[in-house]
Amino acid sequence: MILRWLCRQRRPLIDGYGHHRRQIARDVSTKASDEATIALDRTRNIGIIAHIDAGKTTTTERMLYYSGFSRRLGDVDDGSTITDFLPAERARGITIQSAAITFSWPPSTGKHPPSAADTPRSADPHTINLIDTPGHADFTFEVLRSLRVLDGAVCILDGVAGVEAQTEKVWIQAGAYAIPRIVFVNKLDRDGATFARTVQEIGSKLNVWPAICGMPWWSGDGKLMGVGDVVGLRGLQYAEGGDGKDVQTSNLSALDDLDAKFGTELRKARVALVELLSEHDDEMVEHYLEANEDHLAISPGAIIASLRRCTLQSSQQVVSVFAGASFRNIGVQPLLDAVVDLLPSPSERPDPDVKSGPASSGLTLTQYLDKTVSVAKTSKPSLALQQMSTATALAFKVTSHPRHGVLVYVRVYSGTFTRNMHLWNTTLSVPERAQKLLRMFADDAVDVDEISSGSIGVIPGLKATRTGDTLMSMPPSVNPKNGPPEQLRDLQLQSIHVPPPVFFVSVEPNSLAEERHVRACLELLLREDPSLHVTLDEESGQTHLSGMGELHLEIARDRLVQDLKAKARIGDIEIGYRETITAESEEIEEIYDRDVAGKSSRAGCIVSVCQLGVASAYDRDLADSDQERHTLDLPDDNLLCVIIPPPSALPTNLPTQTLKSYLRTGVLAALARGPAHGFPMHSTKITLTLDHTTHLFPNTSLSAISSVARLAVATALRESAKIQDTVLMEPVMSVRISVPEENLGAVVHDLSAQRGGSVASLDADGETSYSADAATRTVDVKRIYTPPDPFGSSTASGTGDAVLEAENRAIRVIDATVPLREMIGYLKHLRSLSGGRGTFTMDVDRFEKMSGVRMKAVLEAMGRGM
Ligand SMILES: Nc1nc2c(ncn2[C@@H]2O[C@H](COP(=O)(O)OP(=O)(O)OP(=O)(O)O)[C@@H](O)[C@H]2O)c(=O)[nH]1
């Protein structure tokens, strides 16, 4: 249509058909690129983050309802939500997987003439890709991998509980990815809700200035009726018991008749908002002066623009705060407007960093592609063109769908992925094919022809791609099996650090016949969730599945047995101890010589093992030898040092990288089982020497290389254990506990006397979390404006409210390190010590050697004995 129109318009002006066609193509492509720019500008990739139970799923359900995506309001409590669709989520009423869902806000009507320059962004429909993340600490990794691909986040706070421990943690993580955030204070309908204290905690615990844009509007008897729009100077009253679509709007003069006190408070809030913005945004000062220093005369458009500038500052100092109660359908539409008005489009986000091979390249994606293009331009122009159009994406989630099979969720960072495209997985160096492309609407999928830069979409049917892998489009001229041009082969988007697993279960197929299916299910589970690990103990034949927390493994177990129908016995959840050697082994020479699948295969190597950080008797200077040393970091602080022939001395089927990779696989298999107690090895240095005259043979295969490395390391570990006993190491957690002041003594005593914990710091009086590093705290809590609450001790509004300060002071924060074993079931105990008010978060701090007495107790409890 566009093309025909252009033809008619341009025919008299052109002088030749070729020129004509080029001109049209240019015009069409300019128009297409304008459309693409507008589409990108009108896209928001956002996440919802919060502490468990703050109301993320309930709020998401409202968003879907108001956007027209769903026609009914889902309820977490009766298991009818759209985003929590896994059976385990519905049964437990919690979010486990991040769900990605796309909708339009404001609802799209199909026809949208361009808006005038001064209308807010939220006047035009935007495509919102929303990810509802889990709040439970065991799923932190799930949150992290979602944050990695988001451009902005809505942080939901529970108006009764305030800023909770998990919120602080996720807030800091979002800050580390420089993700702009806005806050929604939810559950303000509940008894005991306090907007004022929650807002103060945003300053004291999250170290960011709260800019109140929406405030609760309570009736005289303390019932939440609606919200005050501080930017638009309006009161929004929601029909009681309604679905939230019936909203009565009152301007200031109407408010003065309706609820004069609230009108006065709304004016105060506007003054405080303009004052705060003026401190962080020079343009707001200009508006203020232009408005003759009248805070109320500044236009809402100017305020929204200022809030947006502050939200997008590289280190966010000001956060816009909105109020409501999702469950009562109050305050969600203004929050949606804020998502569009304040959070960035993909084009406003920094270019992602990339690494080349295992190391960071120090370049962003665009810089990297530009660099390879300029190199290629000098040699081969066609290559330059291919690289310019390279589409790259990060696979941030893999899941298996009952109807669509394995789905890989991707965030596209450059170019456009189209249907039927040949792809290259640069992390695994394997080709893939995108036969179909989908856009997900929670559990439903719609076919699309392309997924363009800045978008989130789904590629079904990929064979190998896992969460965290980088995918790249293949130029049509290249044989897909050979991979992309050399300069691009190694390009990877930064992946996500996976912390070490601390719990495990054994998985045993019910019968030999089930083994293959169980293995396939475990493989799928690992593709979905890289924070799970599977190790196969070659000697006992047992498979161990390990993860980050008890709930994490419980859910993995349910998924394996109930959803994927793996017929296997799953053992009890146990702590993942590690084993370490205390003596250096001698050098062990191993020659592997076996028939594999009817073919004889032979390889050899020499191995010695010692404790990491202890000088080895077998360290030798390679200056005069023809060998090369390569050092490889392995999980669990193990280190592999391989001494191998230089590339020129290696057979052609064994290039250095391949040789190292197969040696590494063999060594990892041996390290999975300690020699005395069968726990994975920790802090072990392995020196493996491979001589081309004595260890490589004409029939040396890759599997023989792995096997000889595994056997030699296992023997060396046993030899070391014969010289001196191995020691167990246990996970020690870094724990942050929040408790009321009056319970502080009891909790600290319990930690140090009963649980072997060591308290690292207690916050100073009146300070909360950020006080641990007071130097980094920039927010002066006394200067934060808060409107009055109908409940609780604070009734007076204003800044520096002494009552609120006293309330803040009542909660103290303890930072400690405690062995994980002592933290099992701790939440229940903490609740009993603190009248139900204590909360905590924990992460793995380190693995620590256990004393003989402690080790004995642990082994006895496991029925193993020393
Ligand atoms: N009174 C009241 N209850 C609410 C409100 N919002 C959510 N709830 C309730 O709070 C509980 C938790 O809500 P969810 O939406 O599941 O919270 P979540 O943050 O998604 O929880 P996780 O996914 O498990 O982290 C449910 O019982 C909701 O009905 C609200 O505004 N007011």
The ligand as an SDF file (V2000), in Angstrom:
LIG
                    3D

 32 34  0  0  0  0  0  0  0  0999 V2000
   -5.3590   -6.4380   51.7220 N   0  0  0  0  0  0  0  0  0  0  0  0
   -4.6260   -6.5600   50.6250 C   0  0  0  0  0  0  0  0  0  0  0  0
   -4.0730   -7.7470   50.2860 N   0  0  0  0  0  0  0  0  0  0  0  0
   -3.3320   -7.8170   49.1760 C   0  0  0  0  0  0  0  0  0  0  0  0
   -3.1010   -6.6880   48.3490 C   0  0  0  0  0  0  0  0  0  0  0  0
   -2.3190   -7.0780   47.3350 N   0  0  0  0  0  0  0  0  0  0  0  0
   -2.0630   -8.3980   47.5000 C   0  0  0  0  0  0  0  0  0  0  0  0
   -2.6800   -8.8450   48.6080 N   0  0  0  0  0  0  0  0  0  0  0  0
   -2.6490  -10.2210   49.1310 C   0  0  0  0  0  0  0  0  0  0  0  0
   -1.3250  -10.5110   49.5280 O   0  0  0  0  0  0  0  0  0  0  0  0
   -1.0090  -11.8920   49.2610 C   0  0  0  0  0  0  0  0  0  0  0  0
    0.2130  -11.9790   48.3920 C   0  0  0  0  0  0  0  0  0  0  0  0
   -0.0470  -11.4160   47.1330 O   0  0  0  0  0  0  0  0  0  0  0  0
    0.7540  -11.8210   45.8120 P   0  0  0  0  0  0  0  0  0  0  0  0
    0.2200  -10.9660   44.7320 O   0  0  0  0  0  0  0  0  0  0  0  0
    0.7890  -13.2930   45.6280 O   0  0  0  0  0  0  0  0  0  0  0  0
    2.2030  -11.3870   46.2260 O   0  0  0  0  0  0  0  0  0  0  0  0
    3.5510  -11.6750   45.4570 P   0  0  0  0  0  0  0  0  0  0  0  0
    4.4230  -10.5310   45.7730 O   0  0  0  0  0  0  0  0  0  0  0  0
    3.2670  -11.9480   44.0180 O   0  0  0  0  0  0  0  0  0  0  0  0
    4.0720  -12.9830   46.1470 O   0  0  0  0  0  0  0  0  0  0  0  0
    5.2480  -13.9670   45.6360 P   0  0  0  0  0  0  0  0  0  0  0  0
    5.0300  -14.1590   44.1840 O   0  0  0  0  0  0  0  0  0  0  0  0
    5.0160  -15.2260   46.3680 O   0  0  0  0  0  0  0  0  0  0  0  0
    6.5040  -13.3280   45.9540 O   0  0  0  0  0  0  0  0  0  0  0  0
   -2.2610  -12.4860   48.6240 C   0  0  0  0  0  0  0  0  0  0  0  0
   -3.0150  -13.0930   49.6250 O   0  0  0  0  0  0  0  0  0  0  0  0
   -3.0060  -11.2630   48.0870 C   0  0  0  0  0  0  0  0  0  0  0  0
   -4.4010  -11.4490   48.0130 O   0  0  0  0  0  0  0  0  0  0  0  0
   -3.7040   -5.4490   48.7190 C   0  0  0  0  0  0  0  0  0  0  0  0
   -3.5780   -4.4390   48.0770 O   0  0  0  0  0  0  0  0  0  0  0  0
   -4.4270   -5.4500   49.8580 N   0  0  0  0  0  0  0  0  0  0  0  0
  1  2  1  0
  2  3  2  0
  2 32  1  0
  3  4  1  0
  4  5  2  0
  4  8  1  0
  5  6  1  0
  5 30  1  0
  6  7  2  0
  7  8  1  0
  8  9  1  0
  9 10  1  0
  9 28  1  0
 10 11  1  0
 11 12  1  0
 11 26  1  0
 12 13  1  0
 13 14  1  0
 14 15  2  0
 14 16  1  0
 14 17  1  0
 17 18  1  0
 18 19  2  0
 18 20  1  0
 18 21  1  0
 21 22  1  0
 22 23  2  0
 22 24  1  0
 22 25  1  0
 26 27  1  0
 26 28  1  0
 28 29  1  0
 30 31  2  0
 30 32  1  0
M  END
$$$$
